[in-house]
Amino acid sequence: KNIRQKIRNNLPQITAVVLTFLFIFFYLYNHIVHTIQSGEGGVKYLRFFGGTVVDRVYGEGIHFIFPWDKMYIYNVRIQQVAHEFDVLTKSGLKVRLSISIRYYPEYKLLGTLHQKVGMDYVNTVVIPEIESVLRVLIGTMEAEQVYKTENAIYENALNQAVERVAQRFVNVDVVIIKRIDMPESVEKAIREKIEQKHVAEAHIFRIEREKLEADRKRIEAQGLK
């Protein structure tokens, strides 16, 4: 009875404490409880005990941390980003490139990626490295070479960028050059030049074929004779 009486007497204080605790918990809920979804990985930052945790990646599920620490959540699925930029050819002609990059962060190195590069690693590392390599490559070419260059040449150059990005804890799956835009007058002149070249080659081929046919008929006539 005494215990019950004490509880009743202290009920307002107990209620106030419980309500205060619940208020603090729900107020700090987003700082304490973190849900990591499918295709995500978490990086924990310890404010008072060493900073970024680089030797562990927090997997899918619910994780509880102290409110003064932080959890940074990364998308670790294969992702794709489109990018357009202008480059100059050897003669100073401006060319516009449209590319698509497919990439994903190295899961086991998320902590190091976060510490060294940060969450905006796409704009900090991936795009600049790819763009830099293409700028250097096209800067050594004339407009006609840019227009006619085979994909294999671009791929060989882009492999350098992929290796550089990999050193920054990000994997580049593929880089696709979707479009190369030049001034319409230049592109038209290049197309006409290529067409004229094909016409000339076709004319030479016809002459060679007719010459071979004449030789064949002459040899055949001599045989019959």
C-alpha positions in Angstrom: 0.0 0.0 0.0 2.8 2.4 0.9 4.5 1.7 -2.5 1.2 2.3 -4.3 0.6 5.4 -2.4 4.1 6.7 -3.2 3.6 5.9 -6.9 0.3 7.8 -6.8 1.9 10.7 -5.1 4.8 10.8 -7.6 2.7 10.0 -10.6 2.9 13.6 -12.0 6.7 13.6 -11.8 6.9 10.1 -13.3 4.6 11.1 -16.1 6.6 14.2 -16.8 9.9 12.2 -16.9 8.4 9.6 -19.3 6.9 12.3 -21.5 10.2 14.1 -21.5 12.1 11.0 -22.4 9.6 10.2 -25.3 9.8 13.8 -26.5 13.6 13.6 -26.6 13.6 10.2 -28.3 11.2 11.2 -31.0 12.9 14.6 -31.5 16.3 12.9 -31.9 14.8 9.8 -33.7 16.3 10.7 -37.1 19.7 11.1 -35.4 19.5 7.9 -33.5 17.7 5.4 -35.8 18.9 4.8 -39.4 17.4 2.4 -41.9 19.6 1.3 -44.7 17.6 0.0 -47.6 18.4 -2.5 -50.3 21.2 -1.4 -52.5 22.7 0.9 -49.9 25.7 1.0 -47.6 26.3 3.1 -44.5 29.4 5.0 -43.4 29.5 5.9 -39.7 31.2 9.1 -38.4 32.2 9.1 -34.7 32.4 12.6 -33.4 34.4 11.8 -30.3 36.1 8.5 -31.1 38.2 8.8 -34.3 36.0 10.2 -37.0 35.1 8.2 -40.1 34.9 4.4 -39.6 36.8 3.1 -42.7 37.1 -0.6 -41.8 33.4 -1.3 -41.7 30.5 -0.7 -44.0 27.0 -0.8 -42.4 24.7 -3.1 -44.4 21.0 -3.2 -44.9 18.7 -3.0 -41.9 18.2 -0.8 -38.9 21.2 0.7 -37.0 21.2 2.7 -33.8 23.9 5.3 -33.1 24.4 8.1 -30.6 22.8 11.3 -31.6 26.1 13.2 -31.8 27.4 10.7 -34.4 26.3 10.6 -38.0 25.5 7.9 -40.6 26.0 8.6 -44.2 24.1 6.4 -46.6 25.4 5.6 -50.1 23.7 4.1 -53.1 25.9 1.2 -54.1 23.9 0.0 -57.1 25.1 0.5 -60.7 24.1 4.0 -61.6 24.2 6.1 -64.7 24.8 9.8 -65.3 24.5 11.8 -68.5 26.9 14.7 -69.2 27.4 17.2 -72.0 30.4 19.5 -72.5 32.3 21.5 -75.1 35.8 20.7 -76.2 38.2 22.3 -78.8 39.8 20.5 -81.6 43.4 21.0 -82.7 42.4 23.9 -84.9 40.2 25.5 -82.2 36.8 24.3 -83.5 34.3 23.9 -80.7 32.7 20.4 -80.5 29.9 19.4 -78.2 30.1 15.9 -76.7 27.2 14.0 -75.1 28.3 11.0 -73.0 26.7 8.6 -70.6 28.7 7.0 -67.7 27.7 3.9 -65.8 29.4 3.5 -62.4 29.2 2.2 -58.9 31.2 2.8 -55.7 33.5 0.1 -54.4 31.4 -1.3 -51.5 34.2 -2.4 -49.2 35.9 1.0 -49.6 32.9 3.2 -48.9 34.5 4.5 -45.7 37.7 5.5 -47.5 35.7 7.0 -50.4 33.7 9.1 -47.9 36.8 10.2 -46.1 38.9 11.0 -49.1 36.3 12.2 -51.7 32.9 12.6 -50.2 29.3 11.9 -51.2 29.4 14.0 -54.4 32.1 11.8 -55.8 30.4 11.7 -59.2 31.0 15.4 -59.8 34.3 15.4 -57.9 36.0 12.5 -59.5 34.1 10.5 -62.1 32.9 13.2 -64.6 36.1 15.3 -64.4 38.4 12.4 -65.1 36.4 11.2 -68.1 36.0 14.7 -69.4 39.7 15.4 -69.0 40.8 12.4 -71.1 38.4 13.3 -73.9 39.5 16.9 -73.9 43.1 15.8 -74.3 42.3 13.3 -77.0 40.1 15.6 -79.1 42.5 18.5 -78.6 45.1 16.5 -80.7 42.6 15.9 -83.6 41.2 17.9 -86.5 37.4 18.2 -87.0 37.3 15.5 -89.7 39.3 13.1 -87.5 36.8 13.6 -84.7 33.9 12.9 -87.1 35.5 9.8 -88.6 37.4 8.3 -85.6 36.4 4.8 -84.7 34.9 3.9 -81.3 38.0 1.7 -80.5 40.2 4.8 -80.4 37.9 6.5 -77.9 37.6 3.3 -75.8 41.4 3.0 -75.6 41.6 6.6 -74.3 38.7 6.2 -71.9 40.4 3.1 -70.3 43.0 5.5 -68.9 40.2 7.5 -67.2 38.6 4.4 -65.9 41.9 3.4 -64.3 42.3 6.8 -62.7 38.7 6.7 -61.3 39.3 3.2 -59.9 42.2 4.7 -57.8 39.6 6.9 -56.2 37.5 3.9 -55.0 34.9 4.1 -57.8 34.3 1.5 -60.6 33.3 2.8 -64.0 31.4 0.1 -65.9 31.2 1.7 -69.3 31.4 5.2 -70.9 29.2 5.7 -74.0 29.7 8.6 -76.4 26.1 9.2 -77.5 26.6 12.1 -79.8 29.2 14.5 -81.2 27.8 17.8 -82.4 29.7 20.2 -84.7 28.7 23.4 -86.4 26.3 22.5 -89.1 28.4 24.1 -91.9 31.5 22.1 -90.8 29.6 18.8 -90.5 28.1 19.3 -93.9 31.5 20.0 -95.5 32.9 16.9 -93.9 30.0 14.8 -95.1 30.4 16.1 -98.6 34.1 15.5 -98.6 33.6 11.9 -97.4 30.9 11.3 -100.0 33.2 12.7 -102.8 35.9 10.4 -101.6 33.5 7.4 -101.7 32.4 8.4 -105.3 36.0 8.6 -106.4 36.9 5.3 -104.8 33.8 3.7 -106.5 34.9 5.2 -109.9 38.4 3.8 -109.5 36.9 0.4 -108.5 34.7 0.4 -111.6 37.7 1.2 -113.9 39.7 -1.5 -112.3 36.9 -4.0 -112.6 36.4 -3.1 -116.3 40.1 -3.4 -116.9 40.1 -6.9 -115.3 37.1 -7.9 -117.4 38.8 -6.7 -120.6 41.9 -8.7 -119.7 39.8 -11.8 -119.0 38.0 -11.5 -122.4 41.3 -11.0 -124.2 42.8 -14.1 -122.6 39.6 -16.0 -123.3 39.7 -14.9 -127.0 43.3 -15.9 -127.3 42.5 -19.3 -125.9 39.7 -19.8 -128.3 41.9 -18.7 -131.2 
